[in-house]
């Protein structure tokens, strides 16, 4: 319902059936079972929920011009980031929604997104600094993230593109589904390959 409300508000030039099919695809896509199958991934569920609530209430602020909705949006994006740092992506989603589908000016779009980012970044990092100190802020092991020991920007960039290819592939053809994304599930990539080329071209097309 929350996702449908966000899409319905943005896709005003499209039919309700189109929005319904988008929501149905999102709700029924097999790849979402990966998050449910892994108990640890409750953080992903919470960060996504709070991220969508953030966008929902910023939309209400724009439509109703009531500052309380803006503050609610900031609260929800902070809850999302506290659940998992991947919620950082939702301000970018908000920018894309406003830039492509809204009638407000680019200046106001940047103001809303910029204030959101500044506030929740400041609160998040201040809170994290107060809670995670000393030995608690430990170094990450390579079995948790193989890129920790990788050297060079090229290796990181190639691995990023390979990761994008992996997610493009599993979105289009969700098999085999996984419940574990630990060590070497996505290998560190040091050389260019056809997967990297496809991911790069597809990413440029999406950006265009």
N, C-alpha and C positions, 0 to 999 in steps of 0.2 A: 504494500500500500504506500509506504514511504517513497520507494523508488518510482512508483507510478506517478505520484504527485509531483515529483521533481521533473520527470520527463514530460508530463502533461502540460506543465507550466511553460517549459522551454519549447517544445515542439508544437507551437500553436498553429503552424501552417500544415500540420499533418493530421490525419484522421485519428480518432480514438482507437480504431482497430490497429493502426500501425504501432501506437504506443503500447497497446495491450500485447501485441506480438513480441515487442522488445522486452517487456517485463516477463512474459512467459518464457522467452529464451533465456533470460538471466536467471530466473527461478529454477528452471528445469535442466540447465546445462550440467552434464555429468561431472565436469571438473570441480564444481563446488563441493562434491562429496569428499574430496581430499581434505578439505578443512574440517569437515564434520568427523571424518574417520580418525583424525589425530586429536587426542584430548588436549594436547599442548596448544593447539590452534584456536582455542577459545579466545585468545587475544586478537586474532584476525577477525573473528566474528564481531567482537566488541568494537574494535577500531573502525570497521566498516559501518556498523550501525551508527556510531557517534559521528563519523564523517558525513554520512548521508543526512543526519539531523542537522549538522553544521550548515550544509548547503540549503536544506529546507528552510531553516530559520533566517538565513541571510536573504533568501528569496522573499520571505514574509516581511523582512525589514524594508526591502526595496519597494514592495507593493503597498505596504501599510504605512511606511514612514514612521514607525514606532521604534525608538531606540532600544526598548526592552528586547526585541527580537534579535538585534545585533549582538547584544550581550549574551543572550542565550546561545547564539551561534558560536561565539568565542568560547563559552563554557564547554560546549559539546566538542569542538575541535581539540580543546585541551584534554578532555576526557579520552578522546580518540588517541591522541599521542601518548597519553599515560598508559593506555591499553597496549599499544604497540607503535613504534616510531614510523611504521609504514603509512600511518594516517597523515604524514606530512604531505602526501600527494594530493589530498583533497582540496587545499587552496588552489592548486593548479587546475583541478577539475572545475572548481568554481569560476576561475578566470575564463576557461574555455566556454563554459555555459554562457557567461555574461557577454563575452566577446563575440561569439557566433550567433547567439539566439536572442539576446536582450536588446532593448532599444535605448538603454542608458549610454551615456558618453564613455569614451575610452578613458578619459580622465577620472570619472567617478568609479569606473571599474577598477582601475589601478589603485585608487584611494581605498576602496572597500577591501580588496584583496591584500594590499600592502599593510593596512592597519591590522587585519586579521593575522597576517604572518608575523608582524613585529610583536604583537601582544602575546600570542601563544608561544612563540619562540622564547621570548623573554621570561615568561612565567615558567615554561617547561625547563629551560636550562638553569634558572635560578633554583627551582625546586629540586632538580636532579643534583645540582652541586651541593645542596644542603643535606640530601639524603645519601647519595652515593659518594663517599669520600674514602681516601686512603686505599687500603687493600681491597675494599669492596669494588672499586673501579678497576677490575683486573684486566689483564691483556687477554685478547681472544686467541684461542688455539687454532692451528691450521685445520684440525678435524672439524671445527665449527664453521670456519670460513677459509677455504684454501687460498684465497687471495691475500691473506695476511702475510704469507711468506713469498708472494710473487713480487718480482721486481720489474718496474718499467710500466709506463703508461700504455704502451701497445698491448701488452698482455692483458691488462685490465679492460681495455677497450674491446679487444677481440672476445674476451670472456663475456663482457656485457652483451655484445651482439649475438653470441652463441646462446646466451640466456634468453634473449628476445626471440630468437628462432625457436627455441624449445617451447616457449609459451605460445607463440603463434601456432606452432604445430599442434600442441595439445588442446588449444582452443578449437581448431578446425577438426581435429581427429583425436578425441579424448581417450586414447588407449596407448600404452597401459596407464591406468590411474595409479597414483602413488599416495602413500601416507607418510613418507619419510623423504626429506630433502637435505639430508646431511652430507657427509664427506663424499665427494666425487660423483654425486648424482648429476651435477652439472660440472663437467671437467674444466680445469684451467686450460685455456686455449692460447697457444703461443704462435700458431701459424694460420694464415688465411685459408678459408675453406669455402665450399659452395654454400654451406649453412650460413656462414657469416655474410657472404655476398647477398643471399636472399633476404636475410634479416635487415641488412643495410638498405637495400632497395625498397623493401616493404615499409621500413620506417620513414624513409624520405617521402614515399607516396602518401602515407598517413599524415605526415607533417604538412605536405602540400595541400 
